[in-house]
Amino acid sequence: MKEMAFEYKQAYDTTDGSNMTPHLERLIALTEQAIQGNFAEDKAESFKHGLQQVLTQLQQAKTEAQHNNIEAAKSHLREVDTLRKDYHKQRKVSFWQLLFG
């Protein structure tokens, strides 16, 4: 996760498409790797769907970066961040859930 956050920040802070593309490629590879991860059975489908959405946004960002359309690429990255926040909220377990299952 830390590596994904680092690559995201590097990609977002870049002002040139040719410099952004390698970071996006690493993010795509890390996301594909995450899709293969083990998830709780009750949330696996939801999380994999979310990661597929992230992957789609990253691929679109890469296409925009390759065309040096930095603002469009960053727009896709902002959507990735929104998805991250939404799915991380779902991942958290409440205190009561820990106590009572």
N, CA, C and O of each residue as an XYZ file, in Angstrom:
404
protein
N       0.816     -1.193      0.000
C       0.000      0.000      0.000
C       0.859      1.256      0.000
O       0.539      2.240     -0.667
N       1.942      1.214      0.747
C       2.808      2.390      0.794
C       3.431      2.647     -0.573
O       3.599      3.795     -0.984
N       3.772      1.571     -1.269
C       4.360      1.727     -2.592
C       3.341      2.327     -3.563
O       3.689      3.145     -4.415
N       2.089      1.914     -3.423
C       1.038      2.484     -4.273
C       0.865      3.977     -3.980
O       0.737      4.788     -4.897
N       0.863      4.322     -2.706
C       0.711      5.731     -2.324
C       1.877      6.558     -2.855
O       1.687      7.676     -3.334
N       3.082      6.003     -2.768
C       4.260      6.711     -3.259
C       4.166      6.931     -4.770
O       4.400      8.038     -5.253
N       3.826      5.886     -5.507
C       3.731      6.000     -6.970
C       2.620      6.965     -7.374
O       2.764      7.724     -8.333
N       1.510      6.931     -6.637
C       0.410      7.854     -6.909
C       0.888      9.302     -6.758
O       0.652     10.141     -7.627
N       1.556      9.575     -5.649
C       2.034     10.937     -5.389
C       3.038     11.374     -6.448
O       2.996     12.507     -6.925
N       3.939     10.466     -6.810
C       4.929     10.795     -7.836
C       4.241     11.097     -9.169
O       4.603     12.053     -9.854
N       3.259     10.289     -9.529
C       2.547     10.507    -10.790
C       1.781     11.828    -10.749
O       1.804     12.596    -11.711
N       1.105     12.087     -9.632
C       0.284     13.293     -9.543
C       1.137     14.563     -9.526
O       0.723     15.596    -10.052
N       2.306     14.488     -8.935
C       3.163     15.670     -8.839
C       3.950     15.953    -10.111
O       4.591     16.998    -10.223
N       3.910     15.049    -11.053
C       4.649     15.202    -12.304
C       3.932     16.183    -13.231
O       2.703     16.242    -13.264
N       4.713     16.939    -13.973
C       4.131     17.910    -14.901
C       4.385     17.551    -16.351
O       4.093     18.340    -17.250
N       4.928     16.363    -16.585
C       5.253     15.923    -17.941
C       4.770     14.490    -18.140
O       5.001     13.623    -17.297
N       4.105     14.255    -19.254
C       3.552     12.935    -19.528
C       4.587     11.827    -19.577
O       4.332     10.719    -19.105
N       5.752     12.112    -20.143
C       6.773     11.067    -20.247
C       7.328     10.691    -18.873
O       7.777      9.562    -18.678
N       7.303     11.615    -17.929
C       7.733     11.310    -16.566
C       6.619     10.646    -15.757
O       6.891      9.883    -14.830
N       5.374     10.934    -16.105
C       4.235     10.372    -15.389
C       3.994      8.908    -15.757
O       3.594      8.112    -14.907
N       4.232      8.558    -17.003
C       3.915      7.216    -17.507
C       4.567      6.085    -16.713
O       3.871      5.121    -16.393
N       5.856      6.140    -16.375
C       6.436      5.025    -15.603
C       5.778      4.832    -14.235
O       5.628      3.701    -13.772
N       5.390      5.924    -13.595
C       4.711      5.819    -12.297
C       3.336      5.173    -12.476
O       2.917      4.352    -11.660
N       2.650      5.545    -13.536
C       1.343      4.953    -13.805
C       1.476      3.472    -14.144
O       0.638      2.664    -13.744
N       2.522      3.117    -14.876
C       2.749      1.705    -15.199
C       2.984      0.889    -13.933
O       2.483     -0.229    -13.814
N       3.742      1.441    -12.987
C       3.968      0.742    -11.717
C       2.672      0.648    -10.916
O       2.394     -0.382    -10.300
N       1.880      1.715    -10.922
C       0.583      1.679    -10.239
C      -0.332      0.622    -10.852
O      -1.025     -0.095    -10.130
N      -0.336      0.526    -12.162
C      -1.151     -0.480    -12.847
C      -0.700     -1.876    -12.431
O      -1.532     -2.729    -12.123
N       0.609     -2.113    -12.419
C       1.134     -3.429    -12.024
C       0.777     -3.745    -10.570
O       0.390     -4.872    -10.261
N       0.902     -2.772     -9.687
C       0.569     -2.986     -8.275
C      -0.929     -3.247     -8.090
O      -1.323     -4.050     -7.245
N      -1.750     -2.573     -8.875
C      -3.202     -2.777     -8.791
C      -3.562     -4.169     -9.296
O      -4.398     -4.848     -8.699
N      -2.940     -4.597    -10.388
C      -3.184     -5.945    -10.900
C      -2.763     -6.989     -9.867
O      -3.419     -8.018     -9.711
N      -1.685     -6.721     -9.176
C      -1.216     -7.616     -8.120
C      -2.225     -7.633     -6.961
O      -2.513     -8.690     -6.400
N      -2.752     -6.471     -6.612
C      -3.714     -6.374     -5.510
C      -5.002     -7.135     -5.829
O      -5.613     -7.716     -4.933
N      -5.411     -7.135     -7.079
C      -6.625     -7.845     -7.478
C      -6.497     -9.338     -7.173
O      -7.494    -10.001     -6.887
N      -5.287     -9.862     -7.233
C      -5.048    -11.288     -6.974
C      -4.988    -11.615     -5.481
O      -4.878    -12.783     -5.109
N      -5.060    -10.592     -4.624
C      -4.929    -10.783     -3.178
C      -6.104    -11.535     -2.578
O      -7.133    -11.742     -3.222
N      -5.923    -11.936     -1.332
C      -6.979    -12.616     -0.590
C      -7.829    -11.583      0.143
O      -7.310    -10.712      0.841
N      -9.130    -11.696     -0.028
C     -10.068    -10.793      0.613
C     -11.065    -11.613      1.416
O     -11.295    -12.787      1.124
N     -11.648    -10.994      2.418
C     -12.711    -11.649      3.164
C     -13.817    -12.027      2.180
O     -14.167    -11.246      1.295
N     -14.357    -13.219      2.342
C     -15.338    -13.730      1.382
C     -16.522    -12.792      1.184
O     -17.010    -12.636      0.065
N     -16.983    -12.172      2.252
C     -18.164    -11.318      2.157
C     -17.905    -10.014      1.415
O     -18.847     -9.359      0.971
N     -16.634     -9.628      1.276
C     -16.316     -8.361      0.613
C     -15.443     -8.531     -0.624
O     -15.122     -7.545     -1.287
N     -15.056     -9.747     -0.943
C     -14.128     -9.989     -2.050
C     -14.646     -9.430     -3.369
O     -13.910     -8.758     -4.092
N     -15.898     -9.702     -3.683
C     -16.455     -9.248     -4.953
C     -16.463     -7.723     -5.038
O     -16.126     -7.151     -6.075
N     -16.843     -7.078     -3.957
C     -16.894     -5.618     -3.908
C     -15.499     -5.012     -4.077
O     -15.313     -4.078     -4.858
N     -14.530     -5.544     -3.349
C     -13.173     -5.009     -3.426
C     -12.558     -5.234     -4.805
O     -11.891     -4.350     -5.343
N     -12.781     -6.406     -5.369
C     -12.237     -6.673     -6.706
C     -12.882     -5.768     -7.738
O     -12.223     -5.320     -8.676
N     -14.177     -5.496     -7.568
C     -14.853     -4.561     -8.464
C     -14.231     -3.169     -8.339
O     -13.979     -2.502     -9.343
N     -13.987     -2.741     -7.107
C     -13.358     -1.437     -6.878
C     -11.971     -1.361     -7.483
O     -11.606     -0.349     -8.083
N     -11.194     -2.425     -7.330
C      -9.845     -2.440     -7.910
C      -9.898     -2.428     -9.432
O      -9.028     -1.846    -10.080
N     -10.918     -3.071    -10.008
C     -11.085     -3.013    -11.468
C     -11.388     -1.583    -11.910
O     -10.904     -1.138    -12.950
N     -12.186     -0.865    -11.123
C     -12.479      0.533    -11.433
C     -11.198      1.372    -11.352
O     -10.953      2.228    -12.202
N     -10.392      1.117    -10.327
C      -9.126      1.825    -10.175
C      -8.237      1.533    -11.383
O      -7.632      2.441    -11.952
N      -8.164      0.267    -11.768
C      -7.339     -0.132    -12.905
C      -7.772      0.579    -14.186
O      -6.935      1.033    -14.966
N      -9.073      0.671    -14.392
C      -9.597      1.368    -15.576
C      -9.172      2.834    -15.564
O      -8.727      3.361    -16.584
N      -9.309      3.491    -14.419
C      -8.918      4.901    -14.311
C      -7.419      5.080    -14.550
O      -7.001      6.034    -15.205
N      -6.615      4.162    -14.019
C      -5.161      4.251    -14.203
C      -4.782      4.060    -15.674
O      -3.901      4.750    -16.188
N      -5.443      3.132    -16.337
C      -5.152      2.913    -17.756
C      -5.541      4.131    -18.584
O      -4.842      4.494    -19.531
N      -6.653      4.758    -18.228
C      -7.059      5.978    -18.930
C      -6.083      7.117    -18.638
O      -5.759      7.905    -19.527
N      -5.618      7.200    -17.396
C      -4.623      8.223    -17.043
C      -3.345      8.006    -17.838
O      -2.739      8.965    -18.318
N      -2.935      6.759    -17.979
C      -1.717      6.449    -18.742
C      -1.873      6.884    -20.195
O      -0.958      7.469    -20.775
N      -3.030      6.597    -20.779
C      -3.283      7.006    -22.170
C      -3.187      8.521    -22.304
O      -2.574      9.030    -23.243
N      -3.792      9.235    -21.367
C      -3.742     10.702    -21.401
C      -2.307     11.205    -21.206
O      -1.885     12.155    -21.866
N      -1.570     10.574    -20.311
C      -0.178     10.985    -20.073
C       0.676     10.751    -21.314
O       1.545     11.560    -21.638
N       0.427      9.649    -22.004
C       1.183      9.363    -23.227
C       0.911     10.393    -24.311
O       1.747     10.614    -25.187
N      -0.258     11.024    -24.254
C      -0.593     12.107    -25.181
C      -0.268     13.477    -24.584
O      -0.647     14.513    -25.130
N       0.438     13.459    -23.458
C       0.868     14.660    -22.741
C      -0.305     15.554    -22.334
O      -0.173     16.775    -22.250
N      -1.442     14.926    -22.086
C      -2.619     15.641    -21.600
C      -2.649     15.477    -20.080
O      -3.394     14.656    -19.545
N      -1.833     16.266    -19.403
C      -1.584     16.110    -17.975
C      -2.841     16.363    -17.141
O      -3.105     15.619    -16.197
N      -3.607     17.380    -17.463
C      -4.803     17.682    -16.669
C      -5.820     16.551    -16.739
O      -6.436     16.217    -15.727
N      -6.006     15.960    -17.903
C      -6.929     14.833    -18.026
C      -6.399     13.628    -17.245
O      -7.168     12.920    -16.595
N      -5.094     13.401    -17.308
C      -4.491     12.301    -16.554
C      -4.685     12.522    -15.059
O      -5.012     11.585    -14.331
N      -4.489     13.732    -14.604
C      -4.670     14.034    -13.177
C      -6.134     13.905    -12.766
O      -6.428     13.542    -11.627
N      -7.039     14.196    -13.671
C      -8.457     14.016    -13.392
C      -8.756     12.540    -13.103
O      -9.509     12.223    -12.183
N      -8.168     11.657    -13.883
C      -8.335     10.220    -13.647
C      -7.683      9.818    -12.322
O      -8.201      8.961    -11.605
N      -6.561     10.429    -12.005
C      -5.908     10.127    -10.725
C      -6.753     10.602     -9.546
O      -6.787      9.944     -8.507
N      -7.424     11.721     -9.694
C      -8.315     12.187     -8.622
C      -9.471     11.197     -8.432
O      -9.916     10.962     -7.308
N      -9.945     10.627     -9.523
C     -11.003      9.613     -9.425
C     -10.481      8.371     -8.701
O     -11.208      7.752     -7.924
N      -9.220      8.008     -8.956
C      -8.590      6.889     -8.240
C      -8.586      7.184     -6.744
O      -8.889      6.307     -5.936
N      -8.246      8.404     -6.378
C      -8.205      8.776     -4.968
C      -9.594      8.697     -4.335
O      -9.731      8.260     -3.192
N     -10.611      9.113     -5.062
C     -11.985      9.012     -4.572
C     -12.366      7.556     -4.349
O     -12.953      7.216     -3.321
N     -12.039      6.706     -5.296
C     -12.321      5.276     -5.156
C     -11.579      4.693     -3.956
O     -12.131      3.890     -3.203
N     -10.343      5.097     -3.789
C      -9.535      4.610     -2.660
C     -10.222      4.946     -1.340
O     -10.350      4.094     -0.461
N     -10.659      6.187     -1.210
C     -11.318      6.608      0.025
C     -12.596      5.818      0.270
O     -12.854      5.382      1.392
N     -13.390      5.633     -0.770
C     -14.646      4.901     -0.630
C     -14.413      3.458     -0.199
O     -15.079      2.965      0.711
N     -13.484      2.792     -0.840
C     -13.262      1.380     -0.542
C     -12.498      1.175      0.765
O     -12.665      0.147      1.421
N     -11.676      2.127      1.146
C     -11.004      2.003      2.444
C     -12.009      2.139      3.584
O     -11.841      1.512      4.630
N     -13.047      2.945      3.398
C     -14.103      3.049      4.409
C     -14.794      1.704      4.592
O     -15.104      1.311      5.716
N     -15.035      0.999      3.493
C     -15.689     -0.310      3.550
C     -14.811     -1.352      4.232
O     -15.315     -2.287      4.854
N     -13.520     -1.188      4.113
C     -12.577     -2.165      4.642
C     -12.486     -2.107      6.159
O     -12.220     -3.123      6.801
N     -12.700     -0.945      6.733
C     -12.557     -0.775      8.177
C     -13.613     -1.579      8.923
O     -14.770     -1.661      8.509
N     -13.189     -2.157     10.011
C     -14.074     -2.931     10.866
C     -14.358     -2.107     12.113
O     -13.446     -1.530     12.705
N     -15.622     -2.056     12.505
C     -15.981     -1.268     13.677
C     -15.554     -1.979     14.957
O     -15.351     -3.193     14.975
N     -15.424     -1.210     16.008
C     -15.083     -1.744     17.328
C     -16.105     -2.794     17.753
O     -15.738     -3.842     18.284
N     -17.391     -2.512     17.518
C     -18.459     -3.428     17.924
C     -18.423     -4.720     17.120
O     -18.724     -5.799     17.631
N     -18.055     -4.589     15.881
C     -17.951     -5.780     15.034
C     -16.823     -6.684     15.526
O     -16.934     -7.908     15.460
N     -15.746     -6.091     16.016
C     -14.645     -6.878     16.560
C     -15.079     -7.616     17.826
O     -14.701     -8.767     18.045
N     -15.868     -6.951     18.645
C     -16.310     -7.550     19.905
C     -17.362     -8.657     19.703
O     -17.297     -9.717     20.325
N     -18.320     -8.381     18.826
C     -19.458     -9.287     18.726
C     -19.534    -10.067     17.412
O     -20.475    -10.827     17.184
N     -18.533     -9.871     16.553
C     -18.489    -10.669     15.336
C     -19.316    -10.221     14.238
O     -19.328    -10.848     13.179
